[in-house]
Amino acid sequence: MGWDYSEKTKQLFIDAIERKPGTHIGEIETPDGFGEHGSIACGDALRFTFRVERDPVDPLRDVITEARYLTFGCTSAIAASEALCAMIEGKRLTPIEALKITNQDIVDYLDGLPEQKIHCSVMGAEALEAAVFNWAQKRGVNLNALGIDMHAHEQEEGRVVCKCFSLTEPYIKRKIKELNLKTIPEIIGTIKAGGACMSCHHAPGGLQDILYEVWGEQGVRNQESGVRSVGGEGLGCELNIVDQMPFVANMPLPENSKSSENLSQYQLTKKIEKMLNDYIRPMIARDGGDIEIIDIKDWIVYVELTGNCTGCVSAGQTIKMLVEKTFKDQIDERIRVVQV
């Protein structure tokens, strides 16, 4: 079953992937503001850039005239990014004014998002914040003097709790308080922490311990009563992504990846199968999809997408930008993937 997206969300997504006039997928060369958020290795990531019309006297009066994004994410990530850019450009906001846009503003613009996809709106707001911080550094704007805390110390000094998404303890604590998150499923669905390997859920100093520290153990336990457990059947298809879009970054190689030079057809086939089972299939499974190898002939891999991927509007992007790119980057450039 697909996600229950609003008509506005679906239209923004379709317009974006068709590159219709007025959409914002892309990257500004030599931008005035540059920010990133998320993890390219684990699914969702967003790069946000903007250009300003500079005021000759006062940088606080700079106006954002152009905003662009690149995302490696799902329908809601793309639609949320489009919403963010449209709000900024449409209102001709200054970078400081743009900071007032919250993830809830993005959700409202989209006429709502599924609960498990709220993290996409958070991702856009965080990338915007990083871009404004970058603009302020370039323009010599003292954000602290304006009473604006950009939380830069969270990533630089904080202990990393969720290694999959490189999210630190200070950042997770702040978001738990800001968004009133009381359970691990709420954390995953809202900021994505713990949404990949799940090893940080109950590890010492992990998500559960942080919840206890913020809200008190009894308060958290009261919230957990009646809430389904993390890691249960079907969790992945509710919390993660499958319909991928290109992101200008190299996907990291898994450990022990080796060259395919001089491999026999049998050896090549085994490497392809292992990469699909160990790396690609788990990513696709997080949104309730699956992928099967139908045949391998020389350098051509024939695959079939099933589950939630069946008939997905961006299935072609998933094949090219996730499956084929992974095989090319990590096994051999000659590999092509064909969907059947």
DRENTOR-934768 format. One record per residue (C-alpha): residue number from 0; residue in one letter; x, y, z. Coordinates in nm, 3 decimals, padded with zeros to 5 digits. Layout:
! residues N
NUM A X Y Z;
...
This chain:
! residues 340
0 M 00.000 00.000 00.000;
1 G 00.131 00.343 -00.093;
2 W 00.153 00.648 00.128;
3 D -00.153 00.867 00.179;
4 Y -00.008 01.189 00.037;
5 S -00.213 01.501 -00.021;
6 E -00.288 01.602 -00.379;
7 K -00.061 01.904 -00.335;
8 T 00.229 01.687 -00.221;
9 K 00.188 01.452 -00.516;
10 Q 00.163 01.738 -00.765;
11 L 00.472 01.912 -00.632;
12 F 00.665 01.586 -00.655;
13 I 00.552 01.511 -01.011;
14 D 00.624 01.865 -01.128;
15 A 00.971 01.848 -00.972;
16 I 01.080 01.518 -01.127;
17 E 00.948 01.637 -01.464;
18 R 01.156 01.954 -01.420;
19 K 00.862 02.180 -01.494;
20 P 00.922 02.558 -01.497;
21 G 00.913 02.705 -01.149;
22 T 01.047 02.394 -00.975;
23 H 01.370 02.396 -00.780;
24 I 01.573 02.076 -00.818;
25 G 01.933 02.174 -00.882;
26 E 02.230 02.344 -00.726;
27 I 02.340 02.708 -00.744;
28 E 02.700 02.759 -00.846;
29 T 02.898 02.973 -00.601;
30 P 02.593 03.014 -00.374;
31 D 02.563 03.275 -00.102;
32 G 02.429 03.008 00.133;
33 F 02.510 02.636 00.137;
34 G 02.380 02.373 00.380;
35 E 02.339 01.996 00.405;
36 H 02.149 01.762 00.632;
37 G 02.103 01.387 00.645;
38 S 02.302 01.082 00.542;
39 I 02.361 00.978 00.183;
40 A 02.467 00.631 00.307;
41 C 02.139 00.555 00.482;
42 G 01.881 00.707 00.254;
43 D 01.767 01.063 00.314;
44 A 01.995 01.359 00.250;
45 L 01.936 01.716 00.140;
46 R 02.166 01.982 00.000;
47 F 02.021 02.333 00.002;
48 T 02.171 02.638 -00.170;
49 F 02.049 02.992 -00.215;
50 R 02.150 03.318 -00.381;
51 V 02.078 03.662 -00.241;
52 E 02.039 04.010 -00.380;
53 R 02.298 04.185 -00.166;
54 D 02.217 04.508 00.006;
55 P 02.510 04.748 -00.049;
56 V 02.506 04.867 00.312;
57 D 02.332 04.625 00.545;
58 P 02.369 04.245 00.494;
59 L 02.063 04.190 00.713;
60 R 01.863 04.335 00.425;
61 D 01.993 04.080 00.175;
62 V 01.697 03.913 00.000;
63 I 01.696 03.550 -00.115;
64 T 01.612 03.554 -00.484;
65 E 01.684 03.194 -00.577;
66 A 01.673 02.867 -00.379;
67 R 01.764 02.519 -00.501;
68 Y 01.798 02.172 -00.353;
69 L 01.935 01.831 -00.433;
70 T 01.794 01.536 -00.243;
71 F 01.846 01.165 -00.213;
72 G 01.506 01.098 -00.068;
73 C 01.144 01.007 -00.120;
74 T 00.831 01.174 -00.255;
75 S 00.779 01.368 00.067;
76 A 01.145 01.479 00.081;
77 I 01.121 01.622 -00.270;
78 A 00.782 01.784 -00.212;
79 A 00.896 01.930 00.121;
80 S 01.205 02.075 -00.046;
81 E 00.990 02.228 -00.319;
82 A 00.764 02.378 -00.053;
83 L 01.059 02.529 00.132;
84 C 01.201 02.690 -00.183;
85 A 00.861 02.819 -00.293;
86 M 00.792 02.982 00.044;
87 I 01.131 03.152 00.051;
88 E 01.127 03.279 -00.306;
89 G 00.759 03.370 -00.308;
90 K 00.787 03.593 -00.003;
91 R 01.130 03.736 -00.095;
92 L 01.259 03.663 00.252;
93 T 01.589 03.768 00.399;
94 P 01.802 03.479 00.531;
95 I 01.712 03.580 00.887;
96 E 01.341 03.585 00.800;
97 A 01.375 03.245 00.630;
98 L 01.491 03.097 00.961;
99 K 01.141 03.150 01.095;
100 I 01.011 02.879 00.860;
101 T 00.951 02.568 01.069;
102 N 00.899 02.208 00.972;
103 Q 00.531 02.255 01.066;
104 D 00.506 02.542 00.815;
105 I 00.633 02.303 00.548;
106 V 00.384 02.034 00.651;
107 D 00.100 02.287 00.641;
108 Y 00.208 02.408 00.296;
109 L 00.182 02.048 00.174;
110 D -00.165 02.006 00.328;
111 G -00.019 01.752 00.565;
112 L 00.227 01.462 00.554;
113 P 00.198 01.103 00.679;
114 E 00.321 01.086 01.037;
115 Q 00.612 00.861 00.940;
116 K 00.729 01.116 00.683;
117 I 00.749 01.423 00.907;
118 H 01.127 01.380 00.918;
119 C 01.137 01.505 00.558;
120 S 01.012 01.847 00.664;
121 V 01.261 01.853 00.952;
122 M 01.541 01.772 00.709;
123 G 01.456 02.078 00.497;
124 A 01.440 02.312 00.795;
125 E 01.778 02.186 00.921;
126 A 01.945 02.223 00.580;
127 L 01.807 02.579 00.558;
128 E 01.953 02.659 00.899;
129 A 02.293 02.531 00.790;
130 A 02.276 02.740 00.471;
131 V 02.189 03.056 00.664;
132 F 02.479 02.991 00.901;
133 N 02.706 02.964 00.595;
134 W 02.568 03.293 00.454;
135 A 02.623 03.467 00.787;
136 Q 02.986 03.359 00.797;
137 K 03.044 03.491 00.445;
138 R 02.869 03.822 00.513;
139 G 03.019 03.879 00.857;
140 V 02.682 03.864 01.035;
141 N 02.704 03.788 01.407;
142 L 02.405 03.562 01.462;
143 N 02.471 03.532 01.834;
144 A 02.446 03.910 01.867;
145 L 02.102 03.886 01.706;
146 G 01.998 03.628 01.963;
147 I 02.002 03.345 01.709;
148 D 02.150 03.013 01.823;
149 M 02.244 02.802 01.521;
150 H 02.339 02.502 01.736;
151 A 02.668 02.462 01.549;
152 H 02.826 02.304 01.856;
153 E 02.588 02.010 01.835;
154 Q 02.762 01.850 01.541;
155 E 03.112 01.969 01.623;
156 E 03.127 01.876 01.991;
157 G 02.841 01.637 02.065;
158 R 02.868 01.263 02.111;
159 V 02.736 01.080 01.804;
160 V 02.441 00.864 01.908;
161 C 02.298 00.760 01.569;
162 K 02.604 00.667 01.364;
163 C 02.401 00.587 01.053;
164 F 02.283 00.947 01.023;
165 S 02.566 01.112 01.222;
166 L 02.322 01.264 01.470;
167 T 02.462 01.380 01.801;
168 E 02.324 01.373 02.152;
169 P 02.275 01.755 02.177;
170 Y 02.086 01.762 01.847;
171 I 01.863 01.469 01.941;
172 K 01.788 01.618 02.282;
173 R 01.695 01.953 02.130;
174 K 01.460 01.795 01.879;
175 I 01.301 01.573 02.142;
176 K 01.216 01.885 02.342;
177 E 01.117 02.105 02.047;
178 L 00.892 01.844 01.886;
179 N 00.769 01.682 02.210;
180 L 00.890 01.337 02.112;
181 K 00.818 01.073 02.376;
182 T 00.894 00.738 02.211;
183 I 01.159 00.585 01.986;
184 P 00.910 00.543 01.696;
185 E 00.831 00.916 01.722;
186 I 01.203 00.999 01.710;
187 I 01.254 00.781 01.403;
188 G 00.950 00.916 01.224;
189 T 01.037 01.278 01.294;
190 I 01.417 01.318 01.279;
191 K 01.516 00.974 01.141;
192 A 01.758 00.897 01.427;
193 G 01.764 00.521 01.480;
194 G 01.582 00.453 01.154;
195 A 01.850 00.246 00.985;
196 C 02.045 -00.021 01.175;
197 M 01.852 00.043 01.503;
198 S 02.159 -00.037 01.717;
199 C 02.127 00.296 01.903;
200 H 01.774 00.228 02.027;
201 H 01.858 00.061 02.357;
202 A 02.237 00.087 02.370;
203 P 02.386 00.259 02.677;
204 G 02.345 00.631 02.615;
205 G 02.116 00.556 02.321;
206 L 01.774 00.687 02.228;
207 Q 01.589 00.523 02.515;
208 D 01.833 00.659 02.772;
209 I 01.807 01.007 02.620;
210 L 01.427 00.993 02.640;
211 Y 01.452 00.895 03.007;
212 E 01.693 01.182 03.070;
213 V 01.471 01.441 02.900;
214 W 01.129 01.332 03.024;
215 G 01.198 01.106 03.321;
216 E 01.169 00.730 03.312;
217 Q 00.810 00.713 03.436;
218 G 00.689 00.971 03.186;
219 V 00.842 00.778 02.897;
220 R 00.704 00.445 03.017;
221 N 00.355 00.592 03.037;
222 Q 00.384 00.706 02.678;
223 E 00.511 00.367 02.563;
224 S 00.204 00.181 02.686;
225 G -00.009 00.110 02.383;
226 V 00.266 00.210 02.136;
227 R 00.388 -00.063 01.903;
228 S 00.746 -00.175 01.955;
229 V 01.029 -00.070 01.731;
230 G 01.160 -00.335 01.499;
231 G 00.829 -00.516 01.461;
232 E 00.694 -00.655 01.138;
233 G 00.642 -00.389 00.876;
234 L 00.834 -00.115 01.057;
235 G 01.069 -00.050 00.771;
236 C 00.799 00.017 00.515;
237 E 00.653 00.289 00.738;
238 L 00.969 00.474 00.824;
239 N 01.209 00.494 00.535;
240 I 01.255 00.555 00.166;
241 V 01.250 00.382 -00.166;
242 D 01.172 00.630 -00.446;
243 Q 01.519 00.782 -00.472;
244 M 01.629 01.099 -00.651;
245 P 01.986 01.197 -00.748;
246 F 02.212 01.367 -00.497;
247 V 02.550 01.514 -00.600;
248 A 02.769 01.304 -00.374;
249 N 02.943 00.970 -00.398;
250 M 02.781 00.687 -00.211;
251 P 03.035 00.540 00.032;
252 L 03.178 00.200 -00.047;
253 P 03.102 -00.080 00.196;
254 E 03.407 -00.227 00.362;
255 N 03.609 -00.489 00.171;
256 S 03.475 -00.377 -00.168;
257 K 03.718 -00.504 -00.438;
258 S 03.777 -00.454 -00.805;
259 S 03.594 -00.687 -01.046;
260 E 03.892 -00.711 -01.279;
261 N 03.947 -01.068 -01.408;
262 L 03.635 -01.202 -01.236;
263 S 03.455 -01.491 -01.402;
264 Q 03.086 -01.458 -01.483;
265 Y 03.008 -01.674 -01.181;
266 Q 03.223 -01.459 -00.949;
267 L 03.071 -01.140 -01.089;
268 T 02.721 -01.278 -01.037;
269 K 02.798 -01.366 -00.675;
270 K 02.933 -01.013 -00.608;
271 I 02.623 -00.857 -00.759;
272 E 02.394 -01.082 -00.555;
273 K 02.584 -01.009 -00.234;
274 M 02.575 -00.632 -00.293;
275 L 02.203 -00.646 -00.363;
276 N 02.123 -00.859 -00.058;
277 D 02.356 -00.684 00.189;
278 Y 02.320 -00.321 00.081;
279 I 02.049 -00.242 -00.173;
280 R 01.763 -00.467 -00.061;
281 P 01.766 -00.342 00.302;
282 M 01.739 00.019 00.180;
283 I 01.444 -00.060 -00.045;
284 A 01.277 -00.276 00.219;
285 R 01.250 00.022 00.457;
286 D 00.959 00.151 00.251;
287 G 00.792 -00.186 00.203;
288 G 00.949 -00.260 -00.134;
289 D 01.171 -00.538 -00.260;
290 I 01.391 -00.618 -00.556;
291 E 01.471 -00.948 -00.726;
292 I 01.737 -01.039 -00.980;
293 I 01.569 -01.205 -01.278;
294 D 01.880 -01.271 -01.485;
295 I 02.240 -01.159 -01.535;
296 K 02.384 -01.166 -01.886;
297 D 02.738 -01.040 -01.921;
298 W 02.722 -00.686 -01.774;
299 I 02.345 -00.649 -01.788;
300 V 02.146 -00.716 -01.469;
301 Y 01.773 -00.769 -01.514;
302 V 01.570 -00.691 -01.200;
303 E 01.211 -00.665 -01.087;
304 L 01.081 -00.420 -00.825;
305 T 00.797 -00.548 -00.608;
306 G 00.592 -00.445 -00.305;
307 N 00.545 -00.068 -00.265;
308 C 00.789 -00.017 -00.555;
309 T 00.546 -00.171 -00.805;
310 G 00.419 00.103 -01.031;
311 C 00.600 00.376 -00.835;
312 V 00.635 00.695 -01.037;
313 S 01.005 00.716 -00.953;
314 A 01.092 00.347 -00.994;
315 G 01.316 00.438 -01.286;
316 Q 01.514 00.675 -01.066;
317 T 01.549 00.402 -00.804;
318 I 01.693 00.166 -01.064;
319 K 01.939 00.418 -01.206;
320 M 02.040 00.624 -00.903;
321 L 02.033 00.356 -00.633;
322 V 02.070 00.011 -00.789;
323 E 02.278 00.074 -01.101;
324 K 02.489 00.348 -00.942;
325 T 02.574 00.119 -00.650;
326 F 02.679 -00.163 -00.883;
327 K 02.883 00.075 -01.101;
328 D 03.055 00.249 -00.809;
329 Q 03.124 -00.061 -00.607;
330 I 03.168 -00.343 -00.857;
331 D 03.228 -00.231 -01.217;
332 E 03.145 00.069 -01.437;
333 R 03.030 -00.159 -01.719;
334 I 02.726 -00.288 -01.533;
335 R 02.383 -00.179 -01.655;
336 V 02.056 -00.251 -01.474;
337 V 01.733 -00.310 -01.665;
338 Q 01.391 -00.323 -01.499;
339 V 01.161 -00.597 -01.627;
